[in-house]
């Protein structure tokens, strides 16, 4: 597998040889796929993304509640 990545300043070429099995690349109608960091890590680790689904996560905003803010002396 070869990946070409442009970081805004330079072009990176990354290569990885799959020793066992194959890479299960996600399929889309237009042929382009955008992956999150987590999805990319799973894909490189050999996980087939077609059998997975994203969940919505609740994250509490930080520093919004002044009563629960940490007080210092």
C-alpha positions as CSV (number, residue, x, y, z in Angstrom):
1,X,0.0,0.0,0.0
2,X,1.3,3.4,-0.9
3,X,0.0,6.7,0.5
4,X,0.7,10.2,-0.9
5,X,0.1,13.0,1.6
6,X,0.5,16.7,1.1
7,X,0.8,18.6,4.4
8,X,0.6,22.1,2.9
9,X,4.4,22.4,2.7
10,X,5.8,19.2,1.4
11,X,4.7,15.9,-0.2
12,X,5.1,12.6,1.8
13,X,5.1,9.1,0.3
14,X,4.4,6.3,2.8
15,X,4.6,2.6,2.0
16,X,3.5,-0.4,4.0
17,X,3.8,-4.0,3.0
18,X,1.0,-6.3,4.0
19,X,2.5,-9.5,5.1
20,X,-0.7,-11.5,5.6
21,X,-4.1,-11.0,4.1
22,X,-5.3,-8.0,2.1
23,X,-6.3,-4.5,2.8
24,X,-10.1,-4.0,2.7
25,X,-10.5,-0.5,1.3
26,X,-13.9,1.2,1.8
27,X,-16.0,1.6,-1.3
28,X,-17.9,4.7,-2.3
29,X,-20.0,5.8,-5.3
30,X,-17.6,8.5,-6.6
31,X,-14.4,6.5,-5.8
32,X,-13.1,8.9,-3.2
33,X,-13.0,8.1,0.5
34,X,-12.2,10.4,3.4
35,X,-11.1,8.6,6.6
36,X,-10.8,9.9,10.1
37,X,-7.5,9.2,12.1
38,X,-9.2,6.4,14.0
39,X,-10.6,4.8,10.8
40,X,-7.2,5.0,9.1
41,X,-5.5,3.4,12.1
42,X,-8.1,0.6,12.1
43,X,-7.6,0.1,8.3
44,X,-3.8,-0.1,8.6
45,X,-4.2,-2.5,11.5
46,X,-6.1,-4.9,9.2
47,X,-9.7,-4.2,10.4
48,X,-12.4,-4.4,7.7
49,X,-14.4,-1.2,8.1
50,X,-17.5,-2.5,6.2
51,X,-18.5,-4.4,9.4
52,X,-18.2,-1.4,11.6
53,X,-20.4,1.7,12.2
54,X,-19.7,5.0,13.8
55,X,-21.3,5.9,17.1
56,X,-22.1,9.4,18.3
57,X,-20.1,10.2,21.4
58,X,-21.2,12.7,24.1
59,X,-18.4,15.0,25.2
60,X,-18.9,17.5,28.0
61,X,-17.6,21.0,27.2
62,X,-14.6,21.9,29.2
63,X,-14.7,25.1,31.4
64,X,-18.4,25.9,30.7
65,X,-19.7,25.3,34.3
66,X,-18.2,27.8,36.7
67,X,-19.6,26.0,39.8
68,X,-17.7,22.8,39.0
69,X,-14.5,24.6,38.0
70,X,-11.5,23.8,40.0
71,X,-10.8,26.4,42.6
72,X,-7.3,27.4,43.7
73,X,-6.3,29.2,46.9
